[in-house]
Amino acid sequence: MIKWLPALKPDGKPRYMQIADAIETAIKGGEITAGERLPPQRKLAERLGIDFTTVSRAYTEAHARRLVESHVGRGTFACAPAHARHEIDPRRARDEDLSMNMPPEPQDPDLVARMQDGLKTVSANLISLLRYQSTTGGVQDKAAASSWLSKRGMVPSLERIAITPGAHATMTAILSTMTRQGDVILCEGVTYPGLRAIAARMGLQLVGLPMDGSGILPDALDAAIYLHQPKALYLNPTVQNPTTLTIPQARRMEIAEVLNHHRLPLIEDDAYGFIPAAVPAPFATLAPNLTWHIGGLAKCLGAGLRLAYTVAPNARAAYALAQTLRASAVMPSPLCMALATRWIEDGTADAIRHFVRTESAARQKIATDTLAGYDFRGEPEAFNIWLKLPMGASRAELMGRMAGRHVGLMPSDAFTILGKPDEHVRVCLGGIVQREELRASLLFMANSLSDAGWMG
C-alpha cells in the first residue's frame, strides 16, 4: 500500500473531484504505478481531515474513469494508464457542412484530452445510456442544465426546464404547440434561416420587422402586433446570426414592455448567449411568463451534441412541449446528455466556452487585418462576419470563386425576410479551418473583391 496523499486546493472545485483528478494525475505521471494499492478510504479521509463519504465518492469517480479497480476484502488498486488513443478516421475528419455557422474547433491537446476523458467516463454507463429514457431529461441532467443557465442569470425551477434535441427541433415543437397553418410569426427583418425553413414546412407566415443598430424597433413591433395578430415573436438577440448584432439592455426592456402589454409569446433563440464574457440579461428575465428561452449548446460546446437547454414560460407549457417532443423526437440522446452534464460538472464545458471566446476574437482580428477597407460587421465573440460587398460585386460570383475553400459563405437571400436581399454575405470564420488557412482564404477573398476585371 502506498503512502500517497492528494493535495486539496480551496478553489471551489468539489473535493471528491479533486481527489479523483489527483489519482489520475498520479497514475499518468508514474507516482502511482499499475497494480499498487491505494490507501483505504477511511484512512485517507482521516489523513485529509475530511468526511469518509467524500473519499468514497472520489474512489467511485476514479472507478468510473477506469483509473482504479476494487476487490472485496483486498482494497482498491491502480489500473494501467490508458495512453493509447484511437486513430482518427479520415472519412469523418473533414466531414463538414459549410452552410452552417460553426464555432472554431479545439486543437489544444490538453483540452481535447479533457473532452475525451469525459466521453471515456460516460462510457462506463454505456449500456444504461442506450435505453429509452425521459423525454426531456432526468433530474441529474436538468440540475446541470440549471447550473449552465445560471451563467445567463436565470434560476428557473427544474419543472420549467426541458433538455431538448437541439434548437431547431425545439423551435419546431414550440411552434407546433401554439400555431396552425396560416398563422403569423414576427421576426427580425434579417433573421436565422432555420426559422424560414421551419415556417415554410409548417405553412406559417413570417413577417419581418425593421431594425436599426440596436435591433428591432419597438414601435414597429407594436404596430405589427395590431396589424397581423401574430402568435409569437422570434428573436436571436445576442450576437445575432448573421449580423452579429446584440440587442442592448435598454432596447430589450422596451421590447419586453411591448410584449408584456400585448401578452405576446417570445421565442428567444440564445444560441450565442453563452459565449461573450459580458452580455445583457436574456428576455427570459424580463418577460419570464411569455418567453420560451432556448439555450442551444451547438455554438458554445458542439453542434454534434444536438442538445438545447430550454426554459418554458411555466410548468404547464413545459409539459406540453414534452408531449410534442415525445411524438416527434421521442427524447434527446441520453449519451449526449450525460456527456454535456459531465463536462459541466467537471469544468470542461467552461474550458470549451473560453476557447471558443478567445479563438473567435483571434479570428475576428484576422478578418479585420485581411479585409481592411471593406464594409463588414463583426464582434469579438462572433465566429462570423456580415460582409457588404463593394459596388459591382456579386454575391453569387464571390461564392463561386470561394468554392473549395473551408470558409463557409451564405448569401443574404437565406436571411432576408423584409425587403429585397442586398449584396451581403455571411462569412463563417470557424469550423475545421485553422488560422493560417483562414488568413489565406480571406486574403484570396479580398483580392477577388478588388479584381478590376470582375468589378467592371
Disulfide bonds with the S-S distance in Angstrom:
none
